[in-house]
Every structure is written in structure tokens, then in C-alpha cells.
Amino acid sequence: MASGIRRRSTRHGWPVARSKSFGNRGGGVNDISTQGNRRTRLTIADVCADLGVSRSTFYEWRAKGRGPRCIKLPNGDIRINRAEYERWLTTLEEAA
């Protein structure tokens, strides 16, 4: 077994290779890297965890136009550009 790959059994009993760098989420849009391990697109869960707010609070801010600008993917998932998120945080600091 390669050092960066771990094997996990499925319900069918066949092993599935998963890379440690992706964890349980797999690949996709969210795994685009910039500097080191920083992703350029964040999930709502990432933003909520960073701010310490609930998901419903984030959606409330978004509905009122008070949250960061979001990208809606064709599959319905929402992502926030890291640069936009940091710009939005800066505007909150300036308003305080």
C-alpha cells in the first residue's frame, strides 16, 4: 500500500483507495489550492465554522444581502471565494 493512500472497505466488501489529503470529501471544486493547503472556494460550513455562527444565520444574512457574495454551482451547492470572504470581513471591520 502506498504511503499517501489508505484503504477503506465499502458495504460490498471491496476496498476503495482514498487519498489522505482529501479526507472523506473526495475531489472537486472545493479542493483547488492556492498557497499551500488554502482553498480558493469555501463551503458554507467552512465560513460558519470560521465565524462561529449557525448555518441558518448565514442563510439569513445572505437573504438580507448582508453576507459575502456567493457562487451557486450547477449542482446547487454554494461556494464563497476566499478573496471575496476576506474582502467582506474587511468591510465589517471598517464599519465597526
C-alpha positions as CSV (number, residue, x, y, z in Angstrom):
1,M,0.0,0.0,0.0
2,A,1.3,3.5,-0.9
3,S,2.1,5.8,2.0
4,G,-0.4,8.5,0.9
5,I,-3.3,6.1,0.2
6,R,-5.4,4.3,2.8
7,R,-7.9,1.6,2.1
8,R,-11.4,1.5,3.3
9,S,-14.0,-1.2,2.8
10,T,-17.3,-0.5,1.3
11,R,-20.6,-2.1,2.2
12,H,-19.8,-4.6,-0.7
13,G,-16.5,-5.5,0.9
14,W,-14.3,-4.2,-1.9
15,P,-11.5,-1.8,-0.8
16,V,-11.7,1.8,-2.0
17,A,-8.5,3.8,-2.2
18,R,-8.8,7.3,-0.7
19,S,-6.1,9.9,-0.6
20,K,-5.3,11.3,2.9
21,S,-5.1,14.8,1.5
22,F,-8.8,14.8,0.6
23,G,-10.2,13.2,3.7
24,N,-13.7,11.9,3.3
25,R,-14.9,14.6,0.9
26,G,-13.1,13.4,-2.2
27,G,-12.0,15.7,-5.0
28,G,-13.9,18.5,-6.7
29,V,-14.2,22.3,-7.0
30,N,-13.6,22.8,-3.3
31,D,-10.1,21.2,-3.5
32,I,-8.5,23.9,-5.6
33,S,-5.3,25.1,-3.8
34,T,-3.6,28.4,-3.9
35,Q,-0.8,28.9,-1.3
36,G,-0.1,25.7,0.5
37,N,-3.4,24.0,1.5
38,R,-5.6,27.0,1.3
39,R,-8.6,26.6,-0.9
40,T,-9.9,29.4,-3.1
41,R,-13.5,28.4,-2.6
42,L,-15.0,27.8,0.8
43,T,-18.2,25.9,1.7
44,I,-20.9,27.4,3.9
45,A,-19.7,25.1,6.7
46,D,-16.2,26.5,6.4
47,V,-17.5,30.1,6.7
48,C,-19.9,29.3,9.5
49,A,-17.1,27.5,11.5
50,D,-14.7,30.4,11.0
51,L,-17.3,32.9,12.2
52,G,-18.8,30.8,14.9
53,V,-22.4,31.2,13.6
54,S,-25.1,28.7,12.6
55,R,-25.9,27.8,9.1
56,S,-29.4,29.4,9.5
57,T,-27.7,32.7,10.5
58,F,-25.6,32.6,7.3
59,Y,-28.7,32.0,5.2
60,E,-30.5,34.8,6.9
61,W,-27.6,37.2,6.2
62,R,-27.5,36.0,2.6
63,A,-31.3,36.6,2.2
64,K,-30.9,40.1,3.6
65,G,-27.9,40.9,1.4
66,R,-25.6,41.2,4.4
67,G,-23.4,38.1,3.8
68,P,-20.5,37.6,1.4
69,R,-21.2,37.2,-2.3
70,C,-21.7,33.5,-3.2
71,I,-21.3,31.3,-6.2
72,K,-24.1,28.8,-6.9
73,L,-22.8,25.7,-8.7
74,P,-24.8,23.8,-11.3
75,N,-25.5,21.1,-8.7
76,G,-27.0,23.7,-6.3
77,D,-24.1,23.8,-3.9
78,I,-22.9,27.2,-2.7
79,R,-19.3,28.3,-2.5
80,I,-17.7,31.6,-1.4
81,N,-14.5,32.8,-3.0
82,R,-11.8,33.2,-0.3
83,A,-10.8,36.7,-1.6
84,E,-14.5,37.8,-1.5
85,Y,-14.9,36.4,2.0
86,E,-11.8,38.3,3.2
87,R,-12.9,41.5,1.5
88,W,-16.3,41.1,3.2
89,L,-14.7,40.7,6.6
90,T,-12.6,43.8,5.9
91,T,-15.7,45.9,5.2
92,L,-17.2,44.6,8.6
93,E,-14.0,45.7,10.4
94,E,-14.2,49.2,8.8
95,A,-17.9,49.6,9.8
96,A,-17.3,48.6,13.4
